[in-house]
């Protein structure tokens, strides 16, 4: 019941985005209950996708200005992919802080076999220097990527995620970017894909990461 087929993702994800954008952290208590139900029913605290397509293939620039081939660079790693922006007031820093804290508590082998990839949805403000500095606040090993809005939106759409939405700037030029609020996780061999909604607890990551790392065809 808690597994989603890939074809069902756009509507489900759009609903999650709307909740996260307007309700903020109030989604967490419900997500805690949902994670516990999923753990009982599927053995996973995240939302496992049935029959996911192959890991996406795209290339963006990393925070050092070098091309980063997502599929090639993450092959053989437990990979977490998130689309967000550094000026985000809630969802983005919460996800990054949680993943960083969990990674620090994992055994060394699992730490080394794990990659967290952050793709900015706000390339106008998120310069490579800003992305690099922001991610360093959480974990200097986290990978930051940037590309044009058009390219990033096309990548999101290809993965069943909605394109980002940009609000009108206020009198100080600040604006909010509406974006998907969930982290996408891939097993090292790409055979398992799991969605982690906003509100996922560190204990949920700790529960699932060893399972993801051990997954194989």
N, C-alpha and C positions, 0 to 999 in steps of 0.2 A: 504493500500500500504506500510505503514511503519512498519507493524507487520511482524516478522520473525517466521516461523515455526522452531521447534527444529531441524528438519532434514536439514534445510538450514544453520545452524549455522557455521559449520566448515569453509566453503569457505568464508562466510561473515566475520567471525572473523579473519581469516588469512589475508584478505585484510586490515582490520583495523590495525592489528599488523604491517603489512608492512608499512603502511602510518605513523603510530606513530613512528616506529623505525627510519625511514629515513627522515621524514619531521618535527619531533618534534612538537613544538607549532603551526606550520603553519596550522595544521588541525583545530584549534579552530574556525576561522571565518566561515568555512563551517559547522562545527558542530552547531554553533549558529543558522545558517539559517535552518539547518535540524531540530533542536529542536523546532523552532518556527512553522515549517510546521507540525511536529508531534502533537504539542499542539493543533493546529487548527483541525487536522484530527481525533485524537484519544483521546484528553484530557490529554495525558501524554507527558512529554518532553523527557523521556527516550524511549527506543525501547521495547514495550511490546511483550512478546512471547505468541503465541497462543498454547494452550494445552501443557504446559510444563510438563515434568515428575516430580515425587515427588522430594522434596528437597534431595540433595545427602546425603548419609550416609558414613562418614569417620571419622577416629580418628587419630589425630596427637598430638605431644607434644606442650604444650604452652610454653611461654617464662620463666616459672618457673619450667619447667620439668615435669609438670603434664599432663596426658592424657586429651585431649579435644575432646569429641564426638560432632562433628559439628551439627548433626541433633538434638540431645537431648538438647545441650546447647543453641541452638538458637530457640527452639520451643517457639512460642508465642511472638517472638521479630521481629521487622522490622530489617532485617539483610542485611548487605552489605559485599560481599566477593570479595577479590582482591588478585591476584597472582602477586608478584613482588619481589623486592630485595632492600636492604638498600643502596647499592652503585649506584642505578639508578640515572642518572643525571637529569631526567625531569619528566617522566610520574608518577612514584610512589610518589615522594614528592608532586607533584601538586594535585593528587587525595586525598592523606591523609590530606594535608593542607585544601583543599576545604571542605572535609567532617567534619573535626574538627571545622572549622569556622562555618559551617552550624549548627552543633550540638549545639554549644554554643548559637546560636541565637534561637533555638527551645524552645517552652514551656517545662517546667520541665518534664511533663508527657511524651512527645515525646522523650526527651533526655533519660529518663530511659527505654523506651521501644525500644531503638535502639542499635544494636550491629554492630561494624565494625570489621571484621575478615581479617587479613593480613596473607597470606601464603607465606613464602619465596620460591623463585625459585633458590636461591643460598645458599643452606645449608652449603657449605664448608666455606664461609666467614661469613654468618649470624649465629653467635652463639646465643644462647638464651639471653645472656647479651647484645649483640649488638642490637638484635631485640627490646628488652625491652627499651633500652636507646633511640633508634631511634624513636619508636612510642611515647615515652614520650614527644618528642619534639612537637608532634601534639596534642595528647590527651592520658593521662595515662590510660583511660578506653578502648582504642583500644586493641584488642586481637591479639597477634602474635603467629603464629604456624610454626612448622618446622618438616620436615621428610626427608627421603632420596630422591634423585632426582628421582629415579625410582617410588617411591610411589606417589610423588607430580605430576609427569608427568601422571601417571595412573589416578589420580583424575581429572586432567585437561581434559584428553581425554574423560573420562566418562561424562564430562559436555559439550562436544562439543568444548572445547578449544584446541588449538594446544600445543604440548609439548614445553618446553623452549629450546632455542638454545644458545649455549655458544661459543663466539668468542675465537680465540687464544689469550692468554695473551700477553701484550706488554712487553718491556724490563724491566719494573718495576713490572711485574706480575699482572697488572690490566687487567680486561677483562669485556666486556659488555655481558649482558644476554638478548637475545631477548625473550619477553614474551607477553602474551595477554595484551592489553592496556585498557580493559574495566572492569568496576566494575559490578558484578552481584548482583542484589537486590531481596530480597524475602519478601513477605508480611508475617505477623505474622502466618497466617494459612497455608502458603506455596502455596496458590492457584494462586498467581500472581508472575510472575518473569519478571524483567525489566533489560535491559542492558543499562549501561551508558558509552558511549565511551569517550575516551580522548578528552578534549575540553568542557566537560559538565560544565556549569557555576554554581556558588553557587545558583543563582536564580532558576535554573532548579531543583536542589536538593530540595530547599525550596518549590517549587511548588508541587513536586511529593511525598515527604515524608509523609505528612498528608494523601494523598490518599492511599499510601501503608499501612500505619498504620491502616487505617480504613477498609482495604479490608478483606473480609471473604467469605467463601463459602455460 
